[in-house]
Amino acid sequence: MVSHFYSTRNLALEAQLPAVVFESLAPDGGLYWPDQLPTLPASFWENAANLSFPELAYELAKPVLGKWIPDQALHTICHEAFNFPVPLVELEQDVFLLELFHGPSLAFKDVGARFMARIMSFLLQQGQWKADVGKPVHVLVATSGDTGGAVAMGFLQTPGIEVTILYPSGKVSHLQEQQLTTLGHNIRAVEVNGSFDDCQALVKKAFADTDLRQQVQLTSANSINFCRLFPQSFYYAWAAVQLRQNAAVKERLVVAVPSGNYGNLCAALIAQAMGCPITHLIASSNANNVVPRYLRSGQYAPLPTVPTISNAMDVGLPSNWERISHHLGGDYATIRKAISGYDFSDEVTTLCMEQIHGLRHQVLEPHTAVGYLGLKSYKKYNLPCTGIVAATAHPAKFLEAMPEKVAADVTIPERLAKLSDRTKASTQMGPDYDSFRQFLLNR
Ligand SMILES: *Cc1c(COP(=O)(O)O)cnc(C)c1O
């Protein structure tokens, strides 16, 4: 059972779950990591295929969060958070798509956001975290698209929590914008006349503003937060135990993760550490390829972010790599053994979407296509394996980034289509910090 968390930069800097959840980042700038990842016994894994997704989630959550969240509450949280299907779909022989996009915002980030919102709400209700300024906890997120929607929908009407989402004006898709700006209640959208980096800079400034933070209690909901990333391990466990039931599945089970900030890949490592029968992991990226380059060369050399068609993975400096590296002892040989990395240009990704559509009549959106390509590259030069590709978003969210012929085959889910006509409400502002600060104080 996990008894505390510590900073990846200092093992002696210990914290309890409430601080991990509400502070996100350790005070020394490191990321929180649990003192252990309890391994569930082989007998558990052998019988786990009989469990529903929420039940499996509950069994994995208990040994990690049980010290702070009693069983009954954790059980309820798992059932409420994971109320949508996570299908495993066979694409071709030995290749399965794990469809993570059936939640409210149609991206895998729903899993983390919905779980985290409920954990936060529980800790607040129990008084385990004192909102010491006597005001609601204020979640701040800068988004280039997908994170904002998942957080907005995940935290909608969560008692005691206000959410402010900053996004760059004109730089997110219409449907993404509708997801951020039409919900009302405790969700507010700030439309910044600037870039995503400007939004992120405003959030960082607010977090660094000690005077502001005495008046407004700020917290973050991106994947630096352990509680957003941890629940993502549940679906890898879910996929692996389903496949283990299938006699045609190979002994070696490999997971390919289209990656940006590397939270999702880190979650797969967590599942593996808890005993989930996954053999190997694949980090698949677009031109923002710092990790695949590191895996090839041993040199960790970040470069500025470049825009691509799989824009939710346009991250030049992935925050969660610090966790992954720490977990694997920081040793290149160990990391290389656990993870293979590949990266693909937009041209190759587009060709892949066209080919899969032509050959298999299956629609892949750009992020999932990058994941699929990574798996195929790995399979070419390694022992036979069965592969799982994390299908991270619904194709309807990325129509503009897909070949026309493929996009024409996408059915827009009704709940997304409905959003289209709702009235947008946002506060527009420039990228200067003073107006943003005032906005936060006036709440
Ligand atoms: C966020 C996102 C990713 C990248 O996930 P990380 O955990 O940041 O590596 C991949 N695909 C989609 C669709 C996303 O929204």
The ligand as a MOL file (V3000), in Angstrom:
LIG
                    3D

  0  0  0     0  0            999 V3000
M  V30 BEGIN CTAB
M  V30 COUNTS 15 15 0 0 0
M  V30 BEGIN ATOM
M  V30 1 C -3.0800 14.7190 -25.0880 0
M  V30 2 C -3.1400 13.8620 -26.2870 0
M  V30 3 C -2.0650 13.0190 -26.6560 0
M  V30 4 C -0.7510 13.0010 -25.8980 0
M  V30 5 O -0.8500 12.3950 -24.6410 0
M  V30 6 P 0.3030 12.5950 -23.5490 0
M  V30 7 O -0.1830 11.9300 -22.3250 0
M  V30 8 O 0.4540 14.0770 -23.3780 0
M  V30 9 O 1.5330 11.9780 -24.1030 0
M  V30 10 C -2.2350 12.1730 -27.7370 0
M  V30 11 N -3.3730 12.1910 -28.4690 0
M  V30 12 C -4.4080 12.9950 -28.1590 0
M  V30 13 C -5.6150 12.9750 -29.0120 0
M  V30 14 C -4.3350 13.8490 -27.0650 0
M  V30 15 O -5.3720 14.6550 -26.7720 0
M  V30 END ATOM
M  V30 BEGIN BOND
M  V30 1 1 1 2
M  V30 2 1 2 3
M  V30 3 2 2 14
M  V30 4 1 3 4
M  V30 5 2 3 10
M  V30 6 1 4 5
M  V30 7 1 5 6
M  V30 8 2 6 7
M  V30 9 1 6 8
M  V30 10 1 6 9
M  V30 11 1 10 11
M  V30 12 2 11 12
M  V30 13 1 12 13
M  V30 14 1 12 14
M  V30 15 1 14 15
M  V30 END BOND
M  V30 END CTAB
M  END
